Amino acid sequence: MLKQILVLIVVFTLSSFSQDKNHIKKDISKINKTYSSNWIFYNSLNSELPDVIIRSITVDNNNIKWIGTDSGIVKIEGEKWTIFDTSNSALPYNSIATIKVDNNNTKWIGLRYGGIVKYDDTNWITFDPSNSGLLSYYVRSIEIDHKGNKWIGTGVGGLAKFDDTNWTVYDTSNSGLPNNYIESISIDSNGIKWIGTDGGGLAKYNDTTWVVYDSSNTSMTDNSILTLTTEENGNLWIGSWRGGLINFDKINWNIYTVFNSDLTDNNIKTIIVDQKNNKWIGTFGNGLVKYDGTNWSIYSTNNSDISGDAIRSLAVDNFGNFWIGTISDGIAVFNEEGIVSIDEIIKNDVKNEFELYQNYPNPFNPTTTIKYQIPHSSADGVKSETANVKLIVYDILGREVATLVNQKQSPGNYEVKFDARDFTSGIYFYKISSGSYTEVKKMILLK
């Protein structure tokens, strides 16, 4: 038994676990336990994960998971894992700070040193201060607005906007930014940019004017904003370094801390809002917290199979599974109702026929969700692993106004969001086509 423990300690020392000696005390039985009905976790011992330091997780339009680690990018497609790093790709640096996916399914990868990388599943293009408008090699955050503009938050280089051709840089010398270290960005349904800084508070930018919120003019107690997310109704949720969880509804500031709520930590690293409007909060060292507006639920190593209590990133896949990136304990996957796998979805839910569902909500303003299903066989009855799928929106005159999907997709259930904030009220049609199959449905934009 002593020999086994010594071997594990050596393995941990060679990995990123060595950064925290307390991890060596982790229960050995839990390291070998990688699956329960509600939890799965992946680390460097039980999977192809190259590093247990997880900095970013995102789910693309095809339900593929993209994991940013300190040792490159992991692509998880069903049961297939692919690793991209400096040895087998054009990545200039292996430490990945953030990954975002645009409407064309192109990945925008922010590096902790090396700028930003564009990857379209074929080509890698790097933008850094030597060949672009970026003022810093350190990219902390990326958000993409409804026009496809990339908003890039850097360490010490301010905020950059990239429209695929031109670069615009905002810093303390030419804008209302309170400082040039950008920790987080969120863009609400009205296109307003919310920018969290390290020590300078929160900046609001509507493409014309700047407003700064900090501890001097709000009830916030901390000016280091680590994470931001906005709800469909415009409510802003803010995670701070040591000032807890903050909600701003454009009028009132509500502060939740360990002193006035069941929040377990005042250091909030990440926040997401699910389809039921639950807030999921990743803390720096006290687990995952769910807040439904009334009740708080805590998931930690003390009461669940979560792999670690220090959480840096969160994402939800198309099946409602939560992907949890920890600071030094790999990835945990969680579903309160039981983890749903791609094999289970295909076996139980995917019929052998195409199906286009009615958008929801309908009428809508300004966004709506369209769901569709791709069967195991094509419309011609030929079994295929992928299908060429197009989903296009037309106006009442039959003019094409938006292409939502135009790519090969595997059998399964999909959903795509249509953002119509730049369109006028009226009747629109969305048409799906694949081979000989076509189907059209009507939706109403009501502003």
Sequence and secondary structure as in RCSB ss.txt:
>XXXX:A:sequence
MLKQILVLIVVFTLSSFSQDKNHIKKDISKINKTYSSNWIFYNSLNSELPDVIIRSITVDNNNIKWIGTDSGIVK
IEGEKWTIFDTSNSALPYNSIATIKVDNNNTKWIGLRYGGIVKYDDTNWITFDPSNSGLLSYYVRSIEIDHKGNK
WIGTGVGGLAKFDDTNWTVYDTSNSGLPNNYIESISIDSNGIKWIGTDGGGLAKYNDTTWVVYDSSNTSMTDNSI
LTLTTEENGNLWIGSWRGGLINFDKINWNIYTVFNSDLTDNNIKTIIVDQKNNKWIGTFGNGLVKYDGTNWSIYS
TNNSDISGDAIRSLAVDNFGNFWIGTISDGIAVFNEEGIVSIDEIIKNDVKNEFELYQNYPNPFNPTTTIKYQIP
HSSADGVKSETANVKLIVYDILGREVATLVNQKQSPGNYEVKFDARDFTSGIYFYKISSGSYTEVKKMILLK
>XXXX:A:secstr
 HHHHHHHHHHHHHSGGGG GGGGGS HHHHH  B SSEEEE TTTSS S S EEEEEE TTS EEEEETTEEEE
EETTEEEEE TTTSS S S EEEEEE TT  EEEEESSS EEEE SS EEEE TTTSS S S EEEEEE TT  E
EEEESSS EEEE SS EEEE TTTSS S S EEEEEE TT  EEEEEBSS EEEE SS EEEE TTTSS    BE
EEEEE TT  EEEEESSS EEEE SS EEEE TTTSS S S EEEEEE TT  EEEEESSS EEEE SS EEEE 
TTTS  S S EEEEEE TTS EEEEESSS EEEE TT    HHHHHHHT  SS EE   BSSSBSSEEEEEEEE 
SB TTS B S EEEEEEEE TTS EEEEEEEEEE SEEEEEEEE TTS SEEEEEEEEETTEEEEEEEEE  
